[in-house]
Each structure stands twice: as C-alpha cells, then as structure tokens.
Amino acid sequence: MQQDAEFVSEVKNKSSEVVNKTLTAVAALVVTAVVAVACSSTSSPPSPPTHTEVGGAYDLVEISYPDSSEHVSGEPGDVVEQDCPVHMAGAGLRCIWVIVPIDRADPAAGITGVSAIIRPGTGDESLQPLAVLQGGPGGASSDLALVLASRPYAQVLIDQRGVGFGSFNSWCPELLRSLVAMVEATSERAEAIASGAAGQCSHRLKEDPVFASITTAAHAADVIDVMAALGHDRWLLYGVSYGTTIGLEVLRDAPAGLAGAVLDGVYPANLDVDGAIAEGAERVVRELDIECSGDPVCSAILADATDGQIATMAGLLAKLIYRFNADPVVVNLAGDETTMMEPIDALINGDAVAGAVFQMLYNEFTATLVPGLLAGLERPPDPDRVEEFDLVTAPKLVALIGVESASTQFHSGAPSTFASVACAEQLPHASGPPAAMTAFAAAVVGEGLSKQCEPWGIAASPLPSEPVQSDLPVLLISGWFDPITPPRLAEQAAEHLPNSTRIVSRTRGHGIWAWGYDSCVDRIVADFLVEPGAELDAACALEDRPLRWQPLPA
C-alpha cells in the first residue's frame, strides 16, 4: 500500500529532526552513537505492498510483496544507475545496483540488484578504492555515506542483501506496527508480540528466493562482483563488526584484485554469541569500574547517588535491574518525541535498563554517561527543575534509547537480515545463556539466540569451521572497551594472517575508524591504505587518555 512507503519515507526524513528537537545534547549523543551501530536503512520497500487488516488489539497485518526478481532486468555484472535516497541527494554521491545471481550455485534462481553508493575520492584517482562493509548482520553500508569522512580515494559502500535500496528489501512492517505495543507491554507480553510478528514476517519472506540467499558467503561474493563490475582491478577492503565477518570470507575467497583489508572489531563466523555477550557485558563494566574508581568525577557521581553505600557501577546496576523488574515505571513519550510519531507509554523494567546500558557501552563516549544514568535512576532529580529546564530524566533516556534503536531497525530490513544470517550461521555455535552470570549479563543475554530464532524457522547452515588464512596485508583494529568484539578475537584471527598488524586502542569501544573521531587510528589506517605491506607506527593507540565522565543534567 502506497501509504506504507510514504510513512517510512516521512519517518526517515524526520528522524534527525525529531531526535535533535526532543533530546538534550547528552541524549542525542547516545541515540546517534547507538542507533548508528545498530544500523538503519535509507529506503522503503521496493514495491508497494498490498495488505489486509485483521482484527484484535495487538493483531498483525497480512502483507504480500511481488517476487523481487520480477522488476530486475539485465545480466550479472551489469551496473544500473539509481536515484540516491532523498536525504542524500545533492551530496555528490553515485548510487547504483549491481546485478548479481541470487544463487551462484543455481543460475535458474534468477538475479537480484545489490545496492551500493560510491563516494568519489578527493585526491589522486590512481589510488586504490576502498570497499566499505557495515556491521550487523543487517547493516546497510550505504547508511555510512554521510557519516564517513571524505578521503583521497573512492569509497564503495556495498550493502548487504535485504537492506539499503537494493531490489530486495526484507523490511518487516509486521514488527514496525507492533513496536508501540511491545514497548508498552510487560516482558512476557512483549516477547509474545515480537514472536508473532517475526513469525508472520518470516512466513511471507520465505516466498522470495532472495531471502534464502541472505548469507555471509553471498555477501562476500557480492562484494567481489561489485568491485569487478565497477572495473576495479586492484582494491582494498574495510569491514566493521559483522562487516569483518564478510571481509574474512572475501579473504578466504582470495579474489585477484584484493590488495589488503582493514578489519575493525573482528567478529569471527564461529563466535558463540550468547557467551560473547555475557562475557563482554561483564568485562567492560568491570574495566570501566576500574577507570571510575580512580577518577574523582566518576566516583562522586556514584557516591552522591548512593550515599557511598554502593561504590561501583556493577553493584548499582544489579540493584537497579532487580528494583525495576520488581517495580517498573511508565514513561510517557509525546508523539513528537520519537520517530514513531505517536504517543507512547513505555514500560521501563530492569531488562530495559540493562538493554540501554549495554547499547551505551558500544561507544566509549556514551559509556561515560552510564554512571550518570544509573545515578539518575537511583535518585531522580527534582521534578520541578526537570520541567523548568526541559531536562531528560534517566528513565526517559532509557525509554528513548529503547524506542529509537528499535524504530530505526524496524524501519529497515535489519531484523530479518540479522535472523537470516544469525539463525543459520551463528546459532549452531551458540551455547545458550551461561550458567553463572551477573544480573546485568543475564538481563542482556535473556533466553539467548535460540529463543530469538524460534519464530523465524531458519535451517542451520554454518560457515566453514576452518580459520580464514591469507598472506595479504591485514590491519586488525580493536577497542579495549568493546563489549562484543574484544581484542582477543583479533588476536585469534591474527594467528592465521601472517602479514597482519594488530592494534588495540586503549581508550576506545566498538567500531573505531568508521566514525572518524580518533585521529590516531585514522592516521594508522591512512598509512596502511597508502602502502598495505609497510611497517606501521601504531604507538599512539596505546596512549592512555582519561575518560571524561559526564553526569546527567539534574
């Protein structure tokens, strides 16, 4: 239905305006950093859907799309010019589809169009172009087009199947239309709503052959085909988070034109997601507590909120998770305060608190707000002062992070693209929730990946278990405070990459280079891309730079 596409387009265009209007600088920083990592899409579904409403308070809608191959023409390797997404128009970008086989093992399956954005270089055109791969699974690399800094070389931002503006979009309006009900419901009810919406979406998407082809191997092959179609006989690769999983598979395929790779936040294909989330949540809070204990500002934030009774973030977080699960609060969000553009009475329980904190840990800037957030939840500010100065309270910040991160993903194909990859390739390695966890880790892991995958019904199909081996130059970047892809994963990958250089940024979190705020890492990457095989001076990455702890306004 045309109004669905128009609604999604309107939300995309209003998103930044809404966030900037309704959040303080503190809250805007959180949403920008977290949502960017969580990945959003710039497009609406490629064809207007038809739908039939079904009755009931929280019932879903039945939606059908034409087969994605029906409106794609051409031959594999063709480059088809496209209009750029509206908010990118006039930015000097080139937007394209590259026609690729849906299934390279079955030519009869047809073709699909993979979307990519080319950001021209600002210097010598002889410099090798850089293929840029976003994370996820379910991240659209094209979303980075206005985030990445201009570089001397061209950047080719290649989308994963199902997201971006390609010929197939795995958008789940069933999830989007259930979002308000989810955030207003108890945990048990929200899980039931989400499971029903995901199951209906999965049932619909499985009718399209492209959905079955959303795999890491297909993404890697698409990268190779896109660079070949553009005529690049020598090129480099940058992947962040799950983009490094794709990048490693490109290295495994060893295309003739690839000259080297930068892998930022190494995410191996055989990662035990449940165990990694639990370990990362506990480790980063522990490391931040060490930093906090030696910093008078951070220590004062916690001490003021607890009268000195609880001196650590871990201790206060455990207390708050228990308290809010026992006694949730409702946060009223006005229609103009979120990208959902309707009033929401968000239910904030302990799991919501844990989820917001975990997302904030991805970026060390937002991580420095965690003590202030916890303090605000423990000892709310004077309500008269909040109203007078239009301050964002800690519960409201938790609500905004939850709603905005879900809204951004639910307006794209991220959830279904994530499920297609994670449930087939990562679930076989998932051990389930660890037996012994802190309250924070237990809240974040929940029932584990297995429970998430139940409604999707996707068959297991893990990637090859053998480690990726390559003699090409590879730069491995890790952030010490990264809660999901810690430095040890890059260290393990380096064992099979003899020409690799590994750097650990002592004060950074997840995905460092893409956001362009670290001059040290930026210079190291620039040196590598100019001469991939040369020895790098990476000493600056080990320098200690104190974290700047920030209280919430009170």
Secondary structure in CASP SS format (residue, H / E / C, confidence):
PFRMAT SS
TARGET T0000
AUTHOR 0000-0000-0000
METHOD secondary structure of the structure
MODEL  1
M C 1.00
Q H 1.00
Q H 1.00
D H 1.00
A H 1.00
E H 1.00
F H 1.00
V H 1.00
S H 1.00
E H 1.00
V H 1.00
K H 1.00
N H 1.00
K H 1.00
S H 1.00
S H 1.00
E H 1.00
V H 1.00
V H 1.00
N H 1.00
K H 1.00
T H 1.00
L C 1.00
T C 1.00
A H 1.00
V H 1.00
A H 1.00
A H 1.00
L H 1.00
V H 1.00
V H 1.00
T H 1.00
A H 1.00
V H 1.00
V H 1.00
A H 1.00
V H 1.00
A H 1.00
C C 1.00
S C 1.00
S C 1.00
T C 1.00
S C 1.00
S C 1.00
P C 1.00
P C 1.00
S C 1.00
P C 1.00
P C 1.00
T E 1.00
H E 1.00
T E 1.00
E E 1.00
V C 1.00
G C 1.00
G C 1.00
A C 1.00
Y C 1.00
D C 1.00
L C 1.00
V E 1.00
E E 1.00
I E 1.00
S E 1.00
Y C 1.00
P C 1.00
D C 1.00
S H 1.00
S H 1.00
E H 1.00
H H 1.00
V C 1.00
S C 1.00
G C 1.00
E C 1.00
P C 1.00
G C 1.00
D C 1.00
V E 1.00
V E 1.00
E E 1.00
Q E 1.00
D C 1.00
C C 1.00
P C 1.00
V H 1.00
H H 1.00
M H 1.00
A C 1.00
G C 1.00
A C 1.00
G C 1.00
L C 1.00
R E 1.00
C E 1.00
I E 1.00
W E 1.00
V E 1.00
I E 1.00
V E 1.00
P E 1.00
I C 1.00
D C 1.00
R C 1.00
A C 1.00
D C 1.00
P H 1.00
A H 1.00
A H 1.00
G C 1.00
I E 1.00
T E 1.00
G E 1.00
V E 1.00
S E 1.00
A E 1.00
I E 1.00
I E 1.00
R E 1.00
P C 1.00
G C 1.00
T C 1.00
G C 1.00
D C 1.00
E C 1.00
S C 1.00
L C 1.00
Q C 1.00
P C 1.00
L E 1.00
A E 1.00
V E 1.00
L E 1.00
Q C 1.00
G C 1.00
G C 1.00
P C 1.00
G C 1.00
G C 1.00
A C 1.00
S H 1.00
S H 1.00
D H 1.00
L H 1.00
A H 1.00
L H 1.00
V C 1.00
L C 1.00
A C 1.00
S C 1.00
R C 1.00
P C 1.00
Y C 1.00
A C 1.00
Q E 1.00
V E 1.00
L E 1.00
I E 1.00
D C 1.00
Q C 1.00
R C 1.00
G E 1.00
V C 1.00
G C 1.00
F C 1.00
G C 1.00
S C 1.00
F C 1.00
N E 1.00
S C 1.00
W C 1.00
C C 1.00
P H 1.00
E H 1.00
L H 1.00
L H 1.00
R C 1.00
S C 1.00
L H 1.00
V H 1.00
A H 1.00
M H 1.00
V H 1.00
E H 1.00
A C 1.00
T C 1.00
S H 1.00
E H 1.00
R H 1.00
A H 1.00
E H 1.00
A H 1.00
I H 1.00
A H 1.00
S H 1.00
G H 1.00
A H 1.00
A H 1.00
G H 1.00
Q H 1.00
C H 1.00
S H 1.00
H H 1.00
R H 1.00
L H 1.00
K C 1.00
E C 1.00
D C 1.00
P H 1.00
V H 1.00
F H 1.00
A H 1.00
S C 1.00
I C 1.00
T C 1.00
T H 1.00
A H 1.00
A H 1.00
H H 1.00
A H 1.00
A H 1.00
D H 1.00
V H 1.00
I H 1.00
D H 1.00
V H 1.00
M H 1.00
A H 1.00
A H 1.00
L C 1.00
G C 1.00
H C 1.00
D C 1.00
R C 1.00
W E 1.00
L E 1.00
L E 1.00
Y E 1.00
G E 1.00
V E 1.00
S C 1.00
Y H 1.00
G H 1.00
T H 1.00
T H 1.00
I H 1.00
G H 1.00
L H 1.00
E H 1.00
V H 1.00
L H 1.00
R H 1.00
D H 1.00
A C 1.00
P C 1.00
A C 1.00
G C 1.00
L E 1.00
A E 1.00
G E 1.00
A E 1.00
V E 1.00
L E 1.00
D E 1.00
G C 1.00
V C 1.00
Y C 1.00
P C 1.00
A C 1.00
N C 1.00
L C 1.00
D C 1.00
V H 1.00
D H 1.00
G H 1.00
A H 1.00
I H 1.00
A H 1.00
E H 1.00
G H 1.00
A H 1.00
E H 1.00
R H 1.00
V H 1.00
V H 1.00
R H 1.00
E H 1.00
L H 1.00
D H 1.00
I H 1.00
E H 1.00
C H 1.00
S H 1.00
G C 1.00
D C 1.00
P H 1.00
V H 1.00
C H 1.00
S H 1.00
A H 1.00
I H 1.00
L H 1.00
A H 1.00
D H 1.00
A H 1.00
T H 1.00
D C 1.00
G C 1.00
Q C 1.00
I C 1.00
A C 1.00
T C 1.00
M H 1.00
A H 1.00
G H 1.00
L H 1.00
L H 1.00
A H 1.00
K H 1.00
L H 1.00
I H 1.00
Y H 1.00
R H 1.00
F H 1.00
N H 1.00
A H 1.00
D C 1.00
P C 1.00
V E 1.00
V E 1.00
V E 1.00
N E 1.00
L E 1.00
A C 1.00
G C 1.00
D C 1.00
E C 1.00
T C 1.00
T C 1.00
M C 1.00
M C 1.00
E C 1.00
P C 1.00
I E 1.00
D E 1.00
A E 1.00
L E 1.00
I E 1.00
N C 1.00
G H 1.00
D H 1.00
A H 1.00
V H 1.00
A H 1.00
G H 1.00
A H 1.00
V H 1.00
F H 1.00
Q H 1.00
M H 1.00
L C 1.00
Y C 1.00
N C 1.00
E H 1.00
F H 1.00
T H 1.00
A H 1.00
T C 1.00
L C 1.00
V H 1.00
P H 1.00
G H 1.00
L H 1.00
L H 1.00
A H 1.00
G H 1.00
L H 1.00
E H 1.00
R C 1.00
P C 1.00
P C 1.00
D C 1.00
P H 1.00
D H 1.00
R H 1.00
V H 1.00
E H 1.00
E H 1.00
F H 1.00
D C 1.00
L C 1.00
V C 1.00
T C 1.00
A H 1.00
P H 1.00
K H 1.00
L H 1.00
V H 1.00
A H 1.00
L H 1.00
I H 1.00
G H 1.00
V H 1.00
E H 1.00
S H 1.00
A H 1.00
S H 1.00
T H 1.00
Q H 1.00
F H 1.00
H C 1.00
S C 1.00
G C 1.00
A H 1.00
P H 1.00
S H 1.00
T H 1.00
F H 1.00
A H 1.00
S H 1.00
V H 1.00
A H 1.00
C H 1.00
A H 1.00
E H 1.00
Q H 1.00
L H 1.00
P H 1.00
H H 1.00
A C 1.00
S C 1.00
G C 1.00
P C 1.00
P C 1.00
A C 1.00
A C 1.00
M C 1.00
T C 1.00
A H 1.00
F H 1.00
A H 1.00
A H 1.00
A H 1.00
V H 1.00
V H 1.00
G C 1.00
E C 1.00
G C 1.00
L H 1.00
S H 1.00
K H 1.00
Q H 1.00
C H 1.00
E H 1.00
P H 1.00
W H 1.00
G C 1.00
I C 1.00
A C 1.00
A C 1.00
S C 1.00
P C 1.00
L C 1.00
P C 1.00
S C 1.00
E C 1.00
P C 1.00
V C 1.00
Q C 1.00
S C 1.00
D C 1.00
L C 1.00
P C 1.00
V E 1.00
L E 1.00
L E 1.00
I E 1.00
S E 1.00
G E 1.00
W C 1.00
F C 1.00
D C 1.00
P C 1.00
I C 1.00
T C 1.00
P C 1.00
P H 1.00
R H 1.00
L H 1.00
A H 1.00
E H 1.00
Q H 1.00
A H 1.00
A H 1.00
E C 1.00
H C 1.00
L C 1.00
P C 1.00
N C 1.00
S E 1.00
T E 1.00
R E 1.00
I E 1.00
V E 1.00
S E 1.00
R C 1.00
T C 1.00
R C 1.00
G C 1.00
H C 1.00
G C 1.00
I C 1.00
W C 1.00
A C 1.00
W C 1.00
G C 1.00
Y C 1.00
D C 1.00
S H 1.00
C H 1.00
V H 1.00
D H 1.00
R H 1.00
I H 1.00
V H 1.00
A H 1.00
D H 1.00
F H 1.00
L H 1.00
V H 1.00
E C 1.00
P C 1.00
G C 1.00
A C 1.00
E C 1.00
L C 1.00
D C 1.00
A C 1.00
A H 1.00
C H 1.00
A H 1.00
L H 1.00
E C 1.00
D C 1.00
R C 1.00
P C 1.00
L C 1.00
R C 1.00
W C 1.00
Q C 1.00
P C 1.00
L C 1.00
P C 1.00
A C 1.00
END
